[in-house]
């Protein structure tokens, strides 16, 4: 009798603790789950999994709660278990988990299996097909990850990230919308060109954010025009930045095939036809399965910034400082883990050149204010010999062998620049023409130039490497 009383007391005590902890019954937890209140349902499902670790439904629900609340590491085991037990929805959510952790091949595999199950059960497959297309796009994008040097990063509150940008006057300026227009309800940015006579910004229109521009007429911002970047229902365009040429516009959008939330895009304005090219989605590491907001280039400083909330707590973003490539070069490796790390920016040090370059001066330059008209470094080219040793003039190259090799690379660069200049108008013509015959001609020409461009980029990279090694050998022997 005494033993029974002790057991009863313990059971009642545990139940009381369970109730006082705010935990729910299974039905209550499932109700919260269906209402997408995942943070509230999560503790209950965690306890149910501990009580019945072989219950595949408990594992699925707990795994989804972890996924939806950003606890990706905790989501792995229960979702993998639910997949093993053939819980149909587990394939979907584990695919999403693999996507968010840059395991794109696994994400594709999960959604292919998910689609097969839906077809067998004669259920609607539209969502799964759309997500599978997205996963496949992400896999291709990761394969083409750009080899860009990210030299610094800073985690700040989302509402404060504009403060991390210090543009030279020649590159224009960026200000919060609420500060520029004195309207507190609109959370976006305003870009003003270097002449201070034109602005670009986003504001609500038809329940979404759209891009607009205004010109300075006398002393007022007037002549508002909407930029026709995106007409996709429910999608937002935001955070514009315009290059000094006045025609190249970078911006963020949740449409146009964005991987997750906002992605970064670029388009170009045709002065003659008053139209814009079809937007081009930037690649990785600039874009991600998360929100990527604002990319900015400063030609005077030779630096750029982009901001993302990947792997950050809610309300926080990371601002990345990088060195833009004159011509994009891919991360060339068969090591999938290395490519995944570079695509996700797991560590900015992964992108540094061998020897861990001292980027202190560039980081300091990033925060300096440079007035309009300040002279830049005069240079015929830019050849990195070592991390802290860059050549700009032909007389800088001391080795005759290195000079001869680099002259070949320099000639190829000039050809490459010519190709790039021809590609832009031909792509624009392809977008605008209605003639099938003309489209076929342009498609063949564009494809030929793109193939030649890729060949030149690979050859230039190899010749620069040879020139660099020849110069280093000469300097060591000297």
Buried (B, 14 or more C-beta within 10 A) or exposed (E): EEEEEEEEEEEEEEEEEBEEEEBBEEEEBBBBBEEEBBEBBBBBBBBBBEEEEEBBBBBBBBBBBBBBBBBBEBBBBBBBBBBEBEBBBBBBBBBBBBBBBBBBEBBBBBBBBBBBBBEEEEEEBEEBEEBBEBBBBBBEBBBEBBBBBBBBBBEBEBEEBBEBBBBBBBBBBBBBBBEBBEEEEBEBBBBBBBEEEBBBBBBEEEEBBBBBBBEBEEEEBEEEEEBEBBEBEEBBBBBBBBBBEEBBBBBBBBBBEBBBBBBBBBBBBBEEEEEBBBBEBBBBBBBBBBBBBBBBBBBBBBBBBBBBBBBBEEEBBBBBBBBBEEEEBBBEEEEBEBBBBBBBBBEBEBBBEEEEBEBEEBEEBBEEEBEEEEEEEEEEBEBBBBBEEBBEEEEBBEBEBBBEBBBBBBEBBEEBEEBEEEBBEBBBBBBEEEEEEEBEBBEEBBEEBEEEBEEBBEBBBEBBEBBBBBBBEBBEEE
